[in-house]
Amino acid sequence: MSCGNPHETDCSDVLDRVYAYLDGELDDDWCGDIRRHLDECGPCLQEYGLDKVVKQLVAKSCGCDPVPEDLRARVMSRIEQVRVEMVENIEAERLTP
């Protein structure tokens, strides 16, 4: 994904790492790169906000229960499908005169 604007860190790199960022699994350099990118990129910030809300809802609903790996894989697959659809919609809107 790209919002069409130049960024120091590419949109696709940010979105590929957003879950690791939310989980606190990235080093300080990546965290800084992602924070700076989200500060300047509206589409990625919107995507990050959606991901953050979904993650918080799942954490609240599931508590400390372990999540079956097949369920996690299905949820991640569906989130990726939605992300791709959103990117396609954003790009289609940009190309529509």
C-alpha positions as CSV (number, residue, x, y, z in Angstrom):
1,M,0.0,0.0,0.0
2,S,1.1,3.5,-0.6
3,C,-0.9,6.7,0.0
4,G,0.9,8.3,-3.0
5,N,3.0,10.6,-0.8
6,P,6.7,10.1,-0.2
7,H,7.7,9.0,3.3
8,E,10.9,8.0,4.9
9,T,9.3,4.6,5.8
10,D,7.1,3.1,3.1
11,C,3.4,2.6,3.9
12,S,3.6,-1.1,3.2
13,D,6.5,-1.5,5.7
14,V,4.5,0.3,8.4
15,L,1.4,-1.8,7.9
16,D,3.3,-5.0,7.7
17,R,4.8,-4.3,11.1
18,V,1.8,-2.6,12.8
19,Y,0.9,-5.7,14.9
20,A,4.5,-6.1,16.1
21,Y,4.4,-2.4,17.0
22,L,1.1,-2.8,18.9
23,D,2.6,-5.7,20.8
24,G,5.7,-3.8,21.7
25,E,7.9,-6.3,19.8
26,L,9.9,-3.8,17.7
27,D,13.2,-2.1,18.6
28,D,13.3,1.6,19.4
29,D,14.4,2.5,15.8
30,W,11.4,0.8,14.2
31,C,9.0,2.2,16.8
32,G,10.3,5.7,16.1
33,D,10.0,5.2,12.3
34,I,6.4,3.9,12.6
35,R,5.4,6.7,15.0
36,R,6.8,9.4,12.6
37,H,5.1,7.7,9.7
38,L,1.7,7.6,11.4
39,D,2.0,11.2,12.4
40,E,2.3,12.2,8.7
41,C,0.2,9.6,6.9
42,G,-3.6,9.7,7.3
43,P,-4.4,6.5,5.5
44,C,-1.9,4.5,7.6
45,L,-3.1,6.2,10.8
46,Q,-6.6,5.2,10.0
47,E,-5.5,1.6,9.4
48,Y,-3.5,1.6,12.6
49,G,-6.5,3.0,14.5
50,L,-8.7,0.1,13.2
51,D,-6.1,-2.5,14.0
52,K,-5.6,-1.1,17.5
53,V,-9.3,-1.1,18.2
54,V,-9.6,-4.7,17.0
55,K,-6.7,-5.8,19.1
56,Q,-8.1,-4.1,22.2
57,L,-11.5,-5.7,21.7
58,V,-10.0,-9.1,21.3
59,A,-7.8,-8.7,24.4
60,K,-10.8,-7.4,26.4
61,S,-13.1,-10.3,25.2
62,C,-10.6,-13.1,25.5
63,G,-8.7,-12.1,28.6
64,C,-5.8,-14.5,29.1
65,D,-7.2,-17.5,27.4
66,P,-4.8,-18.9,24.8
67,V,-6.0,-18.4,21.3
68,P,-6.0,-21.5,19.0
69,E,-3.5,-21.0,16.2
70,D,-6.0,-21.8,13.5
71,L,-8.3,-19.1,14.8
72,R,-5.5,-16.6,14.9
73,A,-4.6,-17.5,11.3
74,R,-8.2,-17.1,10.1
75,V,-8.5,-13.7,11.9
76,M,-5.2,-12.5,10.5
77,S,-6.2,-13.6,7.0
78,R,-9.5,-11.8,7.2
79,I,-7.8,-8.6,8.4
80,E,-5.4,-8.8,5.5
81,Q,-8.4,-9.2,3.1
82,V,-10.0,-6.1,4.6
83,R,-6.8,-4.2,4.4
84,V,-6.3,-5.1,0.7
85,E,-9.9,-4.0,0.0
86,M,-9.4,-0.7,1.8
87,V,-6.2,-0.1,-0.2
88,E,-7.9,-0.9,-3.4
89,N,-10.8,1.5,-2.5
90,I,-8.4,4.3,-1.6
91,E,-6.4,3.9,-4.9
92,A,-9.7,3.7,-6.9
93,E,-10.9,6.9,-5.3
94,R,-7.6,8.6,-6.1
95,L,-7.8,7.6,-9.7
96,T,-11.4,8.6,-10.1
97,P,-11.7,12.1,-11.6
